[in-house]
Amino acid sequence: MAPVAPTDRPESSARPRRILDLIGNTPLIEVSRFDVGPCRLFLKLEFFNPGGSIKDRPALAMIEAFERDGRLAPGGTLVEATAGNTGLGLALVAIAKGYRLILVMPDKMSREKVFHLRAMGAEVVMTRSDVGKGHPEYYQDTAERLAKEIPGAVYVNQFGNPANPLAHETSTGPEIWEQMEHRVDAVVCGAGSCGTLTGLSRFFATVSPATAIVLGDPAGSILVDVVEGRPPGTPGSWLIEGIGEDFVPPIADLSRVTRGYAIPDGESFAAARELLRREGVLAGSSSGTILAAALRYCREQTTPKRVVALVPDSGNKYLSKMFNDFWMADQGFLQKPRLGDLRDLVSRRFDEGAAVVLSPDDTLNTAWARMKLYDISQLPVVEGDRPVGIIDESDLLLAVVDEPRHFSQPVRSAMHTALETVPVGAGIPELLAIFNKGYVAVVVDGPHFIGLITRIDLINHLRRKVD
């Protein structure tokens, strides 16, 4: 029997529309400020879906398929393993249809995704991201086990669910075909579950067999090896979210993929950041991988081609990561000029305006607010450009525990003034001596405050030397 396509929905209607009616019909734009060789490069902006990503399409298709075959009863429970966006799509549909949703996620996912999912009512179970399939804490194995343990639960299983690629074969592909006026030389996308890649390749094999299907894959994933006809290497690790795999999912059909590119994390993040700066498109980390692959493909061509690249989700889920300069620097993706002294270890330097500090006359309430805002437990106290103290959570607690009104007292009333200062020319042994006493190092250049160095700053510095 032929597969059943997702329910058709009108593109426009005078009547009020449900949130689920807004899935699909996302816009397509042409980039104008990148070097694309002889090609024209178009972006399919999937973050215009109501759940914020391309995964709204298969989420709705998979749930409707469960409803049609009777596996999902009213008020039932859905369980899924997800890197985030499938979970958000499922949460959107679960809200609209009244289902309980349990999501199992690897612990490398951005906080924005986790907060978003929990705010939508999903139950989130975090598992390890450093283990592979077959390990009891692997996120897909955990989800499958939970679905078996919960009476009446359905394991969505995007990696083996045929409704996943069908959603793209019957919606994403036809939309691109019409928007591009039936002239598409190549489509570039990523692959996690492989639903998008499989569905698009099947659609274009029917309407335009000459259209190249191109994979943008994180370096460390095995999928690019399979596409390029090589024996899969040992899976690595990557920071890009939502794409790349250490196995070939059951629904994957990679036979029509003609080219693959392994894109390192740094290149992916740089591409996504450049897309925002040049085109004003705030796109996610997988979009950076796909864009980088599309740019490589376009620049390799010797004749003009019309190329479409998928933008699976928005960058608003990655503001604390790849759009955060401090996170990028901590990961070694943003390189500052090296000075050859302890200034290279200070992640947020005062002389660059990056340090979070207090003045002695700020109130303890201000100290509490900055600790909360920046998620830090201690703050240097600076007068002019000279360090005069440090206040941490313990100091704050002792100051207010007996009298909460003391939040209005000045910072100088609770700060420590006996600082462990170290000159910029000191070495690691001096830092270790300070850490062994339970303190942080206050780095100074003469009398002038440079910044703090903590244990994790030193660890980050040593880790960067490995790369």
N, C-alpha and C positions, 0 to 999 in steps of 0.2 A: 504494500500500500504506500502511496506517495506521502511524504511528510506533510503535516498540516502547518500552514504558515500562520504566524501570529495574527490576531484579529486586526483587520483593516480599520483605520481611523481616518476620518475626514481631515483634510489639511486646514479647513476653515469651517466655521459654523456660527450662525447667529445666536444659538443657544449658549448658556454658560457651559464652560468646558471643565471636565475633571482634570486633576493634576496629571493623571496617566495619559490623557489625550495629547499632552504636550511633548511626549517622548517622540523623538525623530524630527525630520525636516530641519536639521541644523544647517547653519550657513556655511558657505565656502568662500574664502577670500584668496587673493593673489598677493604673495609677498613682493615687495618692490625695493627693498634695501639690503638684499643679500646678493653675493656673487653666486649665481646659479648657472654659470657657464652659458651654453647656447639654449638652455631650457626655460620654460615658464613653470614656476612652482606655486601650487595652490594648497591651502590648508583647510581641512574639514574640521570645523570647530565644534567638537562633540561636547564641550562643557556647557553648551547652550541647552542640553537636555535638563529637565527640571531637577534631577538628582545630581547634576554637575559633571556627568561623565558619560562615555560611550556605553558603560555597563548597564545603564537603564534599559537599553534595548534587549539584551539577553535576559536580564532579570525578569522583565515582564513576560517575555516569551516562555521562559522556563516555568514560571509559576502558572501561567495559563495552560501550559501543557499538563502539569500535574492536576489542575482542576478538571481538564477535559477527560483524563483517564481515570479520575476518581481517587487518586492516591492522596490528595490533599483535601481534607474535610474542612468545613467552615470552622474558624477558630483554631485551626491546627498549628503545628509547630514546624518551622523551617530551620534547618541547620546547614551552615555552609562554611567552607574554608576560603578565606579571601585576603587579598593584600589591601583591601579597603574599598575600592570603587564598586566592585560587585556587591559588597555588603551595603553600600549606600543605595544602590539601585534596588536591592532586595528590601531594604528598610522602607524605601518610598512606597513600593508596591504593598508591603506588609501593612503599612499604616492605612493605605487606601482600602485594603481588603480584609483587615482585621485578623492578621496572623501574628503569632509569636515568632520572634526571630532570634536565633543564637548564632553568633559569628565567632569563628576561631581565626586569630590573626597572628602572624609572626611578630616578635617584639621589636623589629626594626622599623615598623610603620610610624609615620608622622603622628605627633600628638593631635594635630588638627583632625585627622581622620577618626581617631579613637573618640575624641570629644564629640565630633559630629554624630557618629554612630550612636553613642550613648544618649545624646540629646534627642535622638529620634526614637528612643525606646528599645534599641537593640541591646541584647545581652552579649557582652564582649568577653571572650576567653583568650588570654594572651599565652602564646607558646614560644618556644625557642626558635630563633632564626638561623642558628648555626648547626642545625642537624638536617639530615636528608630523609628522603622517603624510606619508610621502613622503621625509622626510629619512633618509639612510642610518643615522643613529644613533637613529632613533625606535624605541622598544622593540618594537613589534609587527613592524615591518619587519625588525629584527635577528633576532627569533625565527624568522620565516619563512625568512630566509636561512640560518640555522644548520641548520634542519630539512632544507633541501635539500642542504646540504653534508655532513651526517652520514649515512653509509649506513644505511638501514633505519629512520631516525628518523621519528617521527610528529609533525606540528605539531598540537597540541591545538586551538588557535584557538577559544577560548571565544567570541570575537566573531562567529564565523560557524558555530558548531557547533550544529545543531538539538537535540542532546541536552541542551544547557544550559537553554533554557526548558522543555523537556519535564520535566526534573527537578522544577521548581517547579509545573508544571501537575499533575503526578501525586503530589507529596508535600507541598510547602509549602502550596499552596492547600487541598487536602483537610483537612490538619491544622487550619488556621485555621478552616475551615468547621465542623468538628466541635467544636473547642474553644469556639467562639462560639455553639454551639447553633443554627446555621443562621440567625443574625441578625447580619449584617455590613453596615453602611451605607457604610463607606469603608475602604480599605486604603492606607496611605502607605508608600512605599518609595523607595529611591534607584535609580540606574541607572548602570552602567559598561558592561559588555557588553550590558546590557538583558535578560539572561536571566531575572532575577527578575521584573522588570516585565512582560515579555512573557508568561511562564508564568502569573503570577497573573491577568493580565487575561484570558487565554484561559479559565482555569478559572472565574473568576467570571462571565464572559460566558455560560457554560453553566448554572451553578447559580443565579446571582443577578444577572441583567443590570442591576439597579438599583444594585448596589454600585459606588460611585465608586472609581476608581483614581487616586491622587494621587501626583505626583512631587515629591520633595525633591531639588533639584539644587544643586551648588555654584555660586555666582555666578562667571561666566566660562565655564561649560559652555554648549554650544549646545542641549542637549536640551530645556531648558525653553522655549526659543524655538519649537522644532518642535512641542512639545505645545500651546503657546498659540497656534499658527497664525501666528507671525511669521517673517519671513525670518531665518535664523540670523545673529546678529551675529558680529563678529570674535572668535574664541576668546580667552579671557583665561587667567589662571593662577590656581591655587588650591592651598591647602595640605592640604585634605581629601584623604584617601587612599581609593582604591578605587571612587569614584563620580565621575560627570561625564565628559564626552567632548568632543572637538573635531570629531567626525564622528558620523554615525548608523550604528551597527554593522549588518552585514548581517542578523543575527537579530532586530533590533529590530522590534516591532510596537507603535507608539505610538498606534494609532487609537482605542483604548478608554480612553486616559488623559484624564480630564476636567479636571484642574487641575494646575498646576505652580507651584512656588515656587523662586525663585533665592535661596539662603541664603548670605550672606557668611561667610567663614571665622570671623570673630570671633563671630558669632551661633551658629555651629555648635559651636565650642569651648565657649562659655559654656553652651549647652544641655547638652552632655555632662557638663561639670563640675557643673552644677546637678542633673542626674539622679543623680549619685553622692551629692551632699550631701543631697538630699531623699528619694530612694528607695533609696539604697544599691546602685544598679546601676552597675557599672563597665563602661561601654560605650565603643566606639571613636569615631573622628572622624566616620565616615559616619553613625553612629547619631545624633550630635549634629545633623547636617544633617536627617535624617529626623524626629527629634523636634521640631526647630524648625519644620519644615514642618507636622507634625501639630498642633502647638500653634496655629499661625496658622490652619489649616483649622478646628479645633474652635472657636476664638474667633470665627470669622466666621459660624458657624451660628446660626440663629434658632430651630431646633427641635432636640430631643434626637437624638443620633446615637451609634451604637456604632462606634467607630473603632479599627482595628488599625494599629500602626506596627511596622515591622521593626527589630530591633536586630541588625545583621549580624554584629558581632563584639565582642569584649571590649576594654576599655580597657587591658588589661595590655600591649598592644603599643605603647602611646603614652605610657608613663610618662615617657619622656625628652623628650616634646614637650608635648602640650596639658595634661598633668597636672603639668608642671614649671613652677612659677611664674616661674623665671628665663627659660626659653625663651619663655613667654608674654609676659613683659615685653620681652625682646629683640625679639620680633616686633611689639610695639606693641599687644598685646591686653589687657594688664593695665596700667592707668594708675595710677602713684603720684602723690601730691601733688607738684606742681612747686614747687621752692624758688628757682628762678632763678639757681642757681650750679652749680658743678661737681658738687655732690651729685646732680644730676639725671643725670649721666653714669655714675656709679658703679653697676654692676649688682648688686654684692653688698656692701652697706654693713656695716661693722663695728659701728656703733652700733645696727643693727637685728638683730644676731646672725646675719647672713647670710654674712659673709666667712669664707673658709677660711684660717686662720692657724696659725702655729707660735709657741711660746715659745722663748727662747734655750736653755732647758735640755732641750727635746725632743731626742730622738736623730735622727741622720741616717736611721735606719731608719723613724722616724715620718714624716719629711719625704718619703721615697720612697713610703711607703704612702699618704699623702694625695695626692701627685701622681697616683698610679695610680688611686686611688678616684674622684677628682674630674676626672680627665683634664685636668690643668693642668700647666704646665711651670715655674711659679715661684710662690713663696709668700712673703707678707710675714711678718716676724717681729715680734711685738708683745710688749711687756712692760707689763702693766697695760693701759692704752689708748694707749700711746705706741709709734710705730713705731721699731724699733731696727735693722732690717736686712731684707734680701731674700736668699732662696736660690733658685737655679734649677737646672735639670738639669746645666748645665755645672759649677756649683760642686759639686754632689753627685758628679759623675763624677770630678772632679779630687781630691776628698777620699778616694775609695775605690778608685781604679783600681790603685794600687800595693799597697794593703792593704785587702781587703774587710772585715777586722775593724773598720775605722773606722766601719762603719755604727752601731756602738754609741757613737760620739763625739757630743757635743752639737752642736746646730745652730750655736751661736755660734762653733764652730771653723771653719766653712766659709762662713758668711753674709757678704754684702757689707754694710758699714755706711755707706758713702758713698751716701746716698739722694738721689734727685731729688724733693724735696718741692715741693708747690705748694699754696697756700692755696685754700680753697673759693671765694674771690672772684676767682680768676684767670680768664683767658679762653683761648680756643682757641689764640692765638699762643703762649702759654706752654707749652701741651701739645705743640704741634708742635716747639717748640725742644727739648723733652725727647725726643720720639720720634726726631728727627733725629740725636740722639746715641746712639740704640740702646737707650734705657732706657724703663721704664714710669714713669708719674707716680704718686707717692705723695701722695694728697690728705689734707691735714690741716686741722683747725679749731683754730688755735692749736697747742698741743702734742699735740692728740688726733687719733688715727688715724681717718680716715673710710673709706678704701678705695683700691683701685688703679684707674687708668684706663689701658687699653691702646689700641692703634690700633683694634681691632675695636669697643671700646666707643664710641669717637668716631664710627666709621662707622655703628654702629647708631643713635646719637643723630641724626646727620644724615639717615639714611634715614627715621626716624620723622617728620621734618619734611615729607617729601614727601607723606605720607598725609593 
